[in-house]
């Protein structure tokens, strides 16, 4: 009798195991179908650097998102680039749950997803000659752009006239905070990341930024060669950027954006530029590295350069502002983040998206 009972138990157990194996198989198949990886990078982050042509690129992305059916999410939070650990996790989780394929863009310092065991997206970015970027922001904060002589009063109503009309040479030579470190150390932290030391001008931050640029960014372009940047993006991320250069060169796009530059922009004296160059030596160390890597990438892909590269030495400074094409000016202003108390929970209220 015990023998019959044992056989019955074994039969039930075998049937249970057989059913369980099939259930596991179907669950595995269903999960694979639900989370099947797309045959191209389906999570892209453009942690755009201020005053580096990002408004032009975002306008292009809005057109491309509708054309190629990917989700574009653009945050309008401009003055919260440094996040607490809790804010980092919340933002990364929100990004990782977006419907794929997506491209998320925001002014934010590099986020290390893998540190929190979240799948790492593909990063892209564009930077610009550091002094030219600084000059663009300096005059834009004070005098605005093509939208009229009074638009700057709307953006910076708290700015007093003695600050608004402060001569840039005085600002530099007398070491006003806006023209000194750490305010001048602006580009590197976007690639170094959220570590507190990333905000301190020095070798450590620069080397970490270089390492992240090499290991975690698919492409970092330079604004001075924007058309080549768009060509490379089209080659590397065709599901997002196919036909981007054709769109960029079209009269309709330029009419749509009314592309123009900052008003009342003028060059500081050569003495002030030399002082500024020394203060921004770490920014130039990183910029020159990125430019070399960008040219190397073009060479590997077989793309001939459409623009001449300038020397790394400061003898080019007098003609600096004449070299860089001015795309659309960004809406944002660079303010002291410590004065802002924006919560990461406001992200949904401060972004717009283009859905496929």
C-alpha positions in Angstrom: 0.0 0.0 0.0 2.8 2.3 0.9 4.4 1.5 -2.5 1.2 2.5 -4.4 1.0 5.7 -2.3 4.7 6.5 -3.1 4.1 6.0 -6.9 1.0 8.3 -6.7 3.0 11.0 -5.0 5.8 10.7 -7.6 3.3 10.9 -10.4 1.8 14.1 -8.9 5.2 15.5 -8.4 6.4 14.8 -11.9 3.2 16.4 -13.3 3.7 19.4 -11.1 7.3 19.8 -12.3 6.3 19.4 -15.9 3.6 22.1 -15.5 6.0 24.4 -13.6 8.6 24.1 -16.3 6.0 25.0 -19.0 4.8 27.9 -16.9 8.4 29.2 -16.4 9.0 28.8 -20.2 5.8 30.8 -21.0 6.7 33.5 -18.4 10.2 33.7 -19.7 8.9 34.1 -23.3 6.3 36.7 -22.3 8.9 38.7 -20.4 11.3 38.5 -23.3 8.6 39.8 -25.6 7.7 42.6 -23.2 11.3 43.7 -22.6 12.9 42.7 -25.8 15.8 44.9 -26.6 15.4 47.0 -29.7 18.1 46.5 -32.4 19.4 50.0 -31.7 20.1 52.2 -28.6 16.6 52.8 -27.3 17.5 55.0 -24.3 19.4 58.2 -25.1 20.2 61.1 -22.8 21.3 64.5 -24.0 22.4 66.3 -20.8 22.8 69.5 -22.6 25.4 72.1 -21.6 24.1 75.7 -21.4 25.0 78.0 -24.3 26.3 75.3 -26.5 23.6 75.2 -29.2 21.2 73.0 -27.3 18.2 75.0 -28.3 19.0 74.4 -31.9 19.4 70.7 -31.3 16.2 70.4 -29.3 14.2 72.1 -32.0 15.7 69.6 -34.5 14.8 66.8 -32.1 11.1 67.9 -32.0 10.9 67.5 -35.7 12.8 64.3 -35.7 10.7 62.7 -32.9 7.6 63.1 -35.0 9.3 61.9 -38.2 11.0 58.8 -36.7 8.4 58.0 -34.0 10.5 58.1 -30.8 9.5 59.8 -27.5 11.3 63.1 -26.8 11.1 64.4 -23.3 12.7 67.8 -22.6 12.9 69.2 -19.1 12.6 73.0 -18.6 14.4 72.9 -15.3 17.6 74.9 -16.1 19.0 75.7 -12.7 19.1 72.3 -11.0 22.2 70.6 -12.4 23.4 69.2 -9.1 21.2 66.7 -7.3 21.1 65.0 -4.0 21.4 61.2 -4.0 17.7 60.8 -3.5 17.0 63.2 -6.3 19.4 61.3 -8.6 17.6 58.0 -7.9 14.2 59.5 -8.5 15.2 61.1 -11.7 17.0 58.0 -13.0 14.0 55.8 -12.2 11.6 58.2 -13.9 13.8 58.2 -17.0 14.2 54.4 -17.1 10.5 53.9 -17.1 9.8 56.1 -20.2 8.4 54.2 -23.2 11.2 53.1 -25.5 12.7 54.4 -27.8 13.1 57.7 -26.1 15.5 60.7 -25.9 15.5 62.6 -22.7 17.2 66.0 -22.5 17.9 68.3 -19.5 20.6 70.6 -18.2 22.0 68.2 -15.6 25.4 67.0 -14.6 26.2 63.4 -15.6 24.2 60.7 -13.8 25.8 57.3 -13.2 22.9 54.9 -13.6 24.9 51.7 -13.0 25.9 53.0 -9.6 22.3 52.5 -8.5 21.9 49.3 -10.5 19.8 50.9 -13.2 20.4 50.3 -16.9 22.8 52.9 -18.3 21.4 54.9 -21.3 23.5 56.2 -24.2 24.7 59.7 -23.6 25.4 62.4 -26.2 26.4 66.1 -25.8 27.9 69.1 -27.5 30.3 71.6 -26.0 31.9 74.8 -27.2 35.0 76.9 -26.9 34.8 77.9 -23.1 35.5 81.6 -23.5 33.0 81.9 -26.3 30.4 80.1 -24.3 31.1 82.4 -21.3 30.8 85.5 -23.5 27.5 84.3 -25.0 26.0 83.9 -21.6 27.5 87.1 -20.2 25.8 89.3 -22.8 22.7 87.2 -23.1 21.9 87.6 -19.4 22.2 91.4 -19.8 20.8 92.2 -23.2 18.9 89.2 -24.5 18.7 88.3 -28.2 16.7 88.9 -31.3 13.4 89.0 -29.5 13.8 92.6 -28.7 15.8 95.1 -26.6 13.4 94.7 -23.6 13.3 90.9 -23.4 16.3 90.8 -21.1 14.3 92.9 -18.6 11.8 90.1 -18.4 14.5 87.4 -17.8 16.6 89.3 -15.3 14.3 91.9 -13.7 16.3 91.7 -10.4 19.5 92.7 -12.1 20.5 96.3 -11.2 21.8 98.7 -13.9 25.3 98.8 -12.4 25.5 95.0 -12.9 23.7 95.0 -16.2 26.0 97.5 -17.8 29.2 96.3 -16.0 32.0 96.4 -18.5 33.2 92.9 -19.2 36.9 94.0 -18.9 36.2 95.4 -15.4 34.4 92.2 -14.5 37.4 90.1 -15.6 40.3 92.3 -14.4 38.8 93.1 -11.0 37.7 89.4 -10.5 34.0 89.8 -10.1 32.4 86.5 -9.0 30.7 86.1 -12.4 34.1 86.3 -14.2 36.1 84.1 -11.7 36.2 80.6 -10.5 34.2 78.5 -9.5 31.6 80.2 -11.8 33.9 79.8 -14.8 34.3 76.1 -14.1 31.1 75.2 -16.0 31.5 72.6 -18.8 33.6 70.0 -17.0 31.0 69.2 -14.2 28.5 68.1 -16.9 30.8 65.2 -17.7 32.5 64.7 -14.3 29.2 64.0 -12.6 27.5 64.5 -9.2 30.5 64.1 -6.9 31.1 67.3 -4.9 34.7 67.4 -6.1 33.4 67.6 -9.7 32.5 71.3 -8.9 36.1 72.1 -7.8 38.4 73.4 -10.6 41.3 70.9 -10.8 42.9 67.9 -12.4 40.7 65.3 -10.5 37.5 66.7 -12.0 39.0 67.1 -15.5 40.4 63.5 -15.6 37.1 62.0 -14.3 35.2 64.1 -17.0 37.6 62.7 -19.7 37.1 59.2 -18.5 33.3 59.5 -18.5 33.3 61.1 -21.9 35.3 58.2 -23.3 33.4 55.4 -21.5 29.8 56.6 -21.2 29.2 59.1 -24.1 28.5 57.8 -27.6 29.5 61.2 -28.9 30.6 64.6 -27.6 30.7 67.1 -30.4 31.9 70.7 -30.7 29.6 73.5 -31.7 32.3 75.0 -33.9 31.7 72.0 -36.2 28.0 71.6 -35.7 27.3 70.2 -39.2 29.9 67.5 -38.7 28.3 66.7 -35.3 24.9 66.2 -36.9 26.5 64.0 -39.6 28.0 61.8 -37.0 24.8 61.6 -35.0 23.1 60.6 -38.2 25.7 57.8 -38.7 25.7 56.6 -35.0 22.0 57.0 -34.1 20.1 56.8 -37.4 16.8 55.8 -35.8 16.9 59.2 -34.1 18.9 61.5 -36.3 18.3 60.3 -39.9 18.0 63.3 -42.3 18.9 65.7 -39.5 21.4 67.6 -41.6 18.9 68.0 -44.5 16.4 69.4 -42.0 19.0 71.7 -40.4 20.0 73.2 -43.8 16.4 73.7 -45.0 15.2 77.3 -45.2 12.0 76.2 -43.4 14.0 75.2 -40.3 15.9 78.5 -40.2 12.6 80.4 -40.7 11.0 78.4 -37.9 13.8 79.1 -35.5 14.7 82.7 -36.5 18.3 81.7 -35.8 20.4 84.5 -34.6 22.9 85.5 -32.0 23.2 87.4 -28.7 22.8 91.2 -29.1 25.5 93.8 -28.0 28.1 91.1 -27.8 31.7 92.4 -28.0 35.2 91.1 -27.3 37.1 91.9 -24.2 40.6 93.3 -24.5 43.5 90.9 -25.2 44.8 91.4 -21.7 41.4 90.4 -20.2 41.2 87.4 -22.6 44.6 86.2 -21.4 43.5 86.5 -17.8 40.3 84.6 -18.6 42.2 81.9 -20.5 44.4 81.2 -17.5 41.4 81.1 -15.2 39.7 78.6 -17.5 42.8 76.4 -18.1 40.9 73.3 -16.9 38.0 74.0 -19.1 40.4 74.3 -22.1 42.2 71.1 -21.1 38.9 69.3 -21.3 37.7 71.2 -24.4 40.9 70.4 -26.4 40.7 66.8 -25.4 37.1 66.5 -26.6 38.0 68.3 -29.8 40.8 65.8 -30.5 38.5 62.9 -29.7 35.9 64.3 -32.0 38.3 64.7 -34.9 39.5 61.1 -34.2 36.0 59.8 -34.4 35.4 61.6 -37.7 38.6 60.1 -39.1 37.6 56.6 -38.0 34.2 56.9 -39.7 35.8 58.4 -42.8 34.2 61.8 -42.5 36.3 64.7 -43.9 36.4 67.8 -41.7 34.3 70.6 -43.0 36.1 73.2 -40.9 39.6 74.1 -39.9 40.8 73.3 -36.4 42.4 76.1 -34.4 45.6 75.9 -32.4 45.5 75.0 -28.8 47.5 78.0 -27.7 46.0 81.3 -26.6 47.1 83.2 -29.7 43.7 82.6 -31.2 41.8 84.5 -28.5 41.5 87.9 -30.3 39.4 86.3 -33.1 37.6 83.9 -30.8 34.1 85.3 -31.1 34.3 85.4 -34.9 34.9 81.7 -35.2 31.8 80.2 -33.7 28.5 80.1 -35.5 25.8 81.4 -33.2 22.8 79.0 -33.3 19.5 79.6 -31.5 20.1 81.1 -28.1 18.8 79.1 -25.1 16.0 80.4 -23.0 17.8 79.5 -19.7 19.9 81.7 -17.6 22.8 80.4 -15.5 22.0 81.4 -11.9 23.5 80.3 -8.6 21.9 77.0 -7.9 22.2 77.4 -4.1 19.6 80.1 -4.4 17.1 77.8 -6.0 14.9 75.4 -4.1 13.3 73.5 -7.0 12.2 70.0 -6.1 12.8 67.1 -8.4 9.1 66.2 -8.0 8.3 69.3 -10.1 9.9 67.5 -13.1 6.6 66.6 -14.7 5.4 70.2 -14.4 8.6 71.5 -16.0 8.9 69.4 -19.1 7.3 68.8 -22.4 7.3 65.7 -24.6 6.7 64.6 -28.2 5.1 61.2 -28.3 5.1 58.9 -31.3 
